Amino acid sequence: MRLDSALALLFGALAYIYHEVSVVTAMAGATAIVIGVMPLFNALSLEDVTTASTTSAAGDNWWWSVLYIVLVVAGIVAQYRATERMRISLRDSWTGSGGRHLRRA
């Protein structure tokens, strides 16, 4: 395998992992928010948070699922926007310095 093929494979795998982590963390955040909000509306008691009744309580009303999906999408969008801002600022820093090497010999 040539070096450029190996690097392309490596960077492709890293990009896939980045997208996967973004989706999983957005889902985790949405889950935490929905389960945290449910007791406020008496849809779930605090004692039931650690049991399987959490899932069934969320399934009883369709709006919990809609809230979850909206929060997942918002989390993914927020993560991609934050990443893009970071990339742009790094690019601006690089071109602002004339594209020189950051380390001087």
C-alpha positions as CSV (number, residue, x, y, z in Angstrom):
1,M,0.0,0.0,0.0
2,R,1.3,3.4,-0.9
3,L,1.8,6.1,1.7
4,D,-0.8,8.4,0.1
5,S,-3.4,5.6,0.0
6,A,-2.7,4.8,3.7
7,L,-3.0,8.4,4.7
8,A,-6.3,8.8,2.7
9,L,-7.6,5.7,4.5
10,L,-6.5,7.1,7.9
11,F,-8.0,10.5,7.4
12,G,-11.3,9.0,6.0
13,A,-11.5,6.8,9.2
14,L,-10.9,9.9,11.4
15,A,-13.6,11.9,9.6
16,Y,-16.0,9.0,10.1
17,I,-15.2,8.8,13.8
18,Y,-15.7,12.6,14.1
19,H,-19.2,12.4,12.6
20,E,-20.1,9.3,14.7
21,V,-18.9,11.0,17.9
22,S,-20.9,14.2,17.0
23,V,-24.1,12.2,16.5
24,V,-23.6,10.1,19.7
25,T,-22.9,13.1,21.9
26,A,-25.9,15.0,20.5
27,M,-28.1,12.0,21.3
28,A,-26.6,11.7,24.8
29,G,-27.2,15.4,25.4
30,A,-30.8,15.2,24.1
31,T,-31.5,12.2,26.3
32,A,-30.2,14.0,29.4
33,I,-32.3,17.1,28.7
34,V,-35.5,15.2,28.0
35,I,-35.1,13.0,31.1
36,G,-34.3,16.1,33.1
37,V,-37.4,17.9,31.9
38,M,-39.8,15.0,32.2
39,P,-40.1,15.3,36.1
40,L,-40.9,19.0,35.8
41,F,-44.1,18.1,33.9
42,N,-44.9,15.1,36.1
43,A,-44.3,12.7,33.2
44,L,-41.8,10.8,35.3
45,S,-41.0,10.5,39.0
46,L,-37.5,10.9,40.2
47,E,-37.5,7.3,41.5
48,D,-38.3,6.0,38.0
49,V,-35.4,7.7,36.3
50,T,-33.1,4.6,36.7
51,T,-35.7,2.0,35.6
52,A,-37.1,0.9,32.3
53,S,-40.2,3.0,33.0
54,T,-38.3,6.0,31.6
55,T,-38.5,4.7,28.1
56,S,-42.2,3.8,28.4
57,A,-43.0,7.2,29.9
58,A,-41.3,8.9,26.9
59,G,-43.3,6.6,24.6
60,D,-46.6,7.6,26.2
61,N,-46.7,11.0,24.6
62,W,-45.5,11.8,21.1
63,W,-44.1,15.2,22.0
64,W,-41.3,13.7,24.1
65,S,-40.0,12.0,20.9
66,V,-40.4,15.2,18.9
67,L,-38.5,17.1,21.6
68,Y,-35.8,14.4,21.5
69,I,-35.4,14.5,17.8
70,V,-35.3,18.3,17.7
71,L,-32.6,18.4,20.4
72,V,-30.5,15.8,18.6
73,V,-30.7,17.8,15.3
74,A,-29.9,21.0,17.2
75,G,-26.9,19.3,18.9
76,I,-25.5,18.0,15.7
77,V,-25.9,21.4,13.9
78,A,-24.3,23.2,16.9
79,Q,-21.3,20.9,16.9
80,Y,-20.7,21.2,13.2
81,R,-21.0,25.0,13.4
82,A,-18.5,25.2,16.3
83,T,-16.1,23.0,14.4
84,E,-16.4,25.1,11.2
85,R,-15.7,28.3,13.2
86,M,-12.6,26.7,14.7
87,R,-11.4,25.6,11.2
88,I,-12.0,29.1,9.9
89,S,-10.1,30.8,12.8
90,L,-7.2,28.4,12.3
91,R,-7.1,29.1,8.6
92,D,-7.3,32.9,9.3
93,S,-4.4,32.6,11.8
94,W,-2.4,30.7,9.3
95,T,-2.9,33.1,6.4
96,G,-2.6,36.1,8.7
97,S,0.9,35.1,9.6
98,G,1.7,34.9,5.9
99,G,1.4,31.2,5.8
100,R,4.8,30.9,7.4
101,H,5.9,28.0,9.5
102,L,4.8,28.4,13.1
103,R,8.1,27.1,14.4
104,R,11.2,28.9,13.6
105,A,14.5,27.1,13.4
